[in-house]
Amino acid sequence: MNIHYGVVGTGPVGRVFASLLHQAGHRVTVLCHRPQTQQILIRRPAVIKGELKAYAQLDEVLLEAAEFVRAAPDVVLICTKSVDTEHLLKTLHEHRPRPETLYVSCQNGIDTERVVAEVFGADRALRIVLNMGCDVSCGNEVIVTFCTTHVMSKPASVDAEWVERIAKDLRESGLPLTLSAHWRDDAFMKALLNASLGSLCAVTRHCMGCVMGQPEARAMVEDMLREGIAIGVAEGIKLRPDFLAYAMHYLDQGGEHRPSILVDVEKAKVTENEFHCGVLARLARRHGVPAPTIDFVDKLLRCTENF
């Protein structure tokens, strides 16, 4: 029997997951926030181009949380901004979803799966660490500019058979993915990459390539990575020994990509900073690790959000 997937969020990540799974033959129910987006998704097939490819006419795109819960998906993929997770999950919880439904955080940041566990329990919470860049180019078309192997959590608290089935479905849909019992290491590493360069893109209002090409900004990126590595050591995170060199090389490939946190700042939206520099700054204070650059950038972004 095919798993019935629910996808919450219709940004580029949500559209990629929904389209791949629908194309692979799964029933997919999407929870959408805006009526305009709902009409776009219903009237025209979603087209995924670039490193991933799909063409799917999504036929269950809903606006109401109650209706989404009544559709009774087996697995819900959470593809909203991490800052919206708590409110979203509490809204779903109010409508009494099936007790066996699993929830997968497909979001950026540190410990996003813990927010799921706090609402629905650790035995229903999973996490996918995303390693792709994608943007809605126009209408219902998403361009995936890069996509490497994603990491899905394999916690002892969740039924292993279901975890394997979900991972198998995602791989067969075309998404490169591996299972790991040490997903928190991968999530921390990805958060350091996002917090260092993405945050500075948001502060300076420039793309990745511009920031990495400016000597002072590049030095700040490296400072944030060094501070993040020290925080990770204190937190018991295992990073690859050459992580600093790897990270700088990886970030040098960003080119003209505008990270989502920069787009959010430009649109005067609340960003995911809370799950990036915000978490890192708190961990630094907890462990007594000096992190002046991370702390400074965190404060700048908080100021930006509150003006």
CORNORVEN-V445702 format. One record per residue. N is the residue number from 1. PHI is phi in whole degrees, -180 to 180 (999 if undefined). OMEGA is omega in whole degrees, -180 to 180 (999 if undefined). Layout:
BEGIN
n & phi & omega
N & PHI & OMEGA
N & PHI & OMEGA
END
This chain:
BEGIN
n & phi & omega
1 & 999 & 179
2 & -70 & 174
3 & -76 & 174
4 & -90 & -177
5 & -101 & 169
6 & -106 & 178
7 & -124 & 179
8 & -106 & -178
9 & 111 & -177
10 & -120 & 169
11 & -73 & -177
12 & -60 & -179
13 & -67 & 178
14 & -61 & -180
15 & -67 & 178
16 & -64 & -179
17 & -62 & -178
18 & -61 & -177
19 & -69 & 180
20 & -61 & -177
21 & -69 & 178
22 & -64 & 179
23 & -63 & -179
24 & -81 & 174
25 & 102 & 180
26 & -89 & 169
27 & -72 & -178
28 & -130 & 176
29 & -111 & -175
30 & -111 & 173
31 & -101 & -173
32 & -113 & -176
33 & -92 & -173
34 & -114 & 177
35 & -58 & -179
36 & -63 & 179
37 & -67 & 178
38 & -57 & -179
39 & -65 & 177
40 & -61 & -177
41 & -70 & -179
42 & -76 & -173
43 & -80 & -176
44 & -133 & 177
45 & -63 & 173
46 & -78 & -179
47 & -120 & 178
48 & -109 & -177
49 & -124 & 177
50 & 97 & -176
51 & -71 & 172
52 & -122 & -177
53 & -136 & 176
54 & -160 & 176
55 & -142 & -171
56 & -144 & 173
57 & -93 & -179
58 & -75 & -173
59 & -109 & 176
60 & -126 & 179
61 & -121 & -171
62 & -112 & 179
63 & -105 & -174
64 & -103 & 179
65 & -61 & -179
66 & -62 & 179
67 & -67 & 178
68 & -62 & 180
69 & -64 & 179
70 & -64 & 177
71 & -66 & 172
72 & 59 & 175
73 & -66 & 177
74 & -76 & -177
75 & -133 & 179
76 & -111 & 176
77 & -93 & -177
78 & -93 & -174
79 & -119 & 175
80 & -86 & 171
81 & -63 & -178
82 & -60 & -179
83 & -67 & -179
84 & -93 & -169
85 & -62 & -174
86 & -60 & 179
87 & -63 & -179
88 & -60 & -176
89 & -66 & 178
90 & -66 & 177
91 & -65 & 177
92 & -63 & -178
93 & -61 & -180
94 & -60 & -177
95 & -95 & 173
96 & 56 & 177
97 & -68 & 179
98 & -55 & -176
99 & -66 & -178
100 & -94 & -179
101 & -63 & 177
102 & -101 & -178
103 & -125 & -176
104 & -117 & 175
105 & -78 & 177
106 & -109 & -169
107 & -131 & 176
108 & -86 & 174
109 & 121 & -179
110 & -95 & 173
111 & 66 & 177
112 & -65 & 179
113 & -69 & 179
114 & -69 & 177
115 & -64 & 177
116 & -63 & -178
117 & -62 & -180
118 & -66 & -179
119 & -91 & -172
120 & -113 & -179
121 & 102 & -177
122 & -65 & -179
123 & -77 & 180
124 & -125 & -174
125 & -112 & 176
126 & -129 & -177
127 & -142 & 169
128 & -118 & 175
129 & -88 & -175
130 & -82 & 175
131 & -132 & 177
132 & -154 & 174
133 & -118 & -179
134 & -149 & -179
135 & -143 & 171
136 & -75 & -176
137 & -84 & 177
138 & -168 & 178
139 & 53 & -176
140 & -114 & -179
141 & -110 & 178
142 & -118 & 176
143 & -103 & 175
144 & -95 & -174
145 & -81 & 174
146 & -152 & -179
147 & -157 & 174
148 & -110 & -174
149 & -71 & 175
150 & -84 & -179
151 & -121 & 178
152 & -109 & -178
153 & -67 & 177
154 & -131 & -176
155 & -78 & 179
156 & -67 & -176
157 & -78 & -177
158 & -108 & -180
159 & -50 & -174
160 & -62 & -180
161 & -64 & 178
162 & -67 & 179
163 & -60 & 180
164 & -65 & -180
165 & -65 & 180
166 & -64 & -180
167 & -61 & 179
168 & -63 & 179
169 & -60 & -178
170 & -67 & 178
171 & -63 & -178
172 & -69 & 177
173 & -79 & 178
174 & 113 & -179
175 & -92 & 177
176 & -68 & -173
177 & -154 & 175
178 & -128 & 177
179 & -96 & -179
180 & -150 & 173
181 & -81 & -178
182 & -114 & -176
183 & -62 & -178
184 & -66 & 175
185 & -61 & -180
186 & -66 & 180
187 & -65 & 180
188 & -66 & 179
189 & -61 & 180
190 & -64 & 179
191 & -65 & 177
192 & -63 & 178
193 & -63 & 180
194 & -69 & -175
195 & -67 & -176
196 & -73 & -176
197 & -83 & -178
198 & -58 & -179
199 & -64 & 180
200 & -72 & 173
201 & -61 & -179
202 & -66 & -179
203 & -69 & -176
204 & -89 & -177
205 & 65 & 178
206 & -128 & 180
207 & -72 & -176
208 & -60 & -178
209 & -62 & 179
210 & -65 & -179
211 & -66 & -179
212 & -69 & 180
213 & -88 & 180
214 & -100 & -170
215 & -54 & -178
216 & -67 & 179
217 & -66 & 179
218 & -61 & 178
219 & -63 & 177
220 & -66 & 176
221 & -59 & -180
222 & -65 & 178
223 & -60 & -179
224 & -65 & 177
225 & -66 & 179
226 & -62 & 178
227 & -63 & 179
228 & -63 & 178
229 & -62 & 179
230 & -64 & 177
231 & -65 & 179
232 & -60 & 178
233 & -60 & 180
234 & -65 & -177
235 & -87 & -180
236 & 83 & 179
237 & -82 & 179
238 & -102 & 176
239 & -103 & 178
240 & -60 & -176
241 & -58 & -178
242 & -99 & -171
243 & -59 & -178
244 & -62 & 180
245 & -65 & 178
246 & -60 & -176
247 & -65 & -179
248 & -64 & 178
249 & -64 & 180
250 & -60 & -177
251 & -70 & 176
252 & -67 & -178
253 & -89 & -173
254 & -64 & 178
255 & 57 & -176
256 & -88 & -179
257 & -63 & 178
258 & -107 & -176
259 & -62 & -174
260 & -60 & -180
261 & -66 & 175
262 & -67 & 179
263 & -61 & 180
264 & -64 & 178
265 & -63 & -180
266 & -63 & 179
267 & -94 & 180
268 & 59 & 178
269 & -99 & 171
270 & -68 & -176
271 & -96 & 176
272 & -89 & -179
273 & -54 & -178
274 & -55 & -178
275 & -96 & 178
276 & -120 & 179
277 & -62 & 180
278 & -60 & 178
279 & -64 & -179
280 & -61 & 179
281 & -64 & 179
282 & -67 & 178
283 & -64 & 179
284 & -61 & 179
285 & -67 & -179
286 & -64 & -176
287 & -94 & -178
288 & 69 & -180
289 & -96 & 178
290 & -64 & 179
291 & -145 & -174
292 & -64 & -178
293 & -71 & 178
294 & -61 & -179
295 & -63 & -179
296 & -65 & -179
297 & -66 & 176
298 & -59 & 180
299 & -65 & 179
300 & -61 & -179
301 & -68 & 177
302 & -64 & 176
303 & -63 & 180
304 & -59 & -179
305 & -70 & -174
306 & -98 & 177
307 & -85 & 999
END
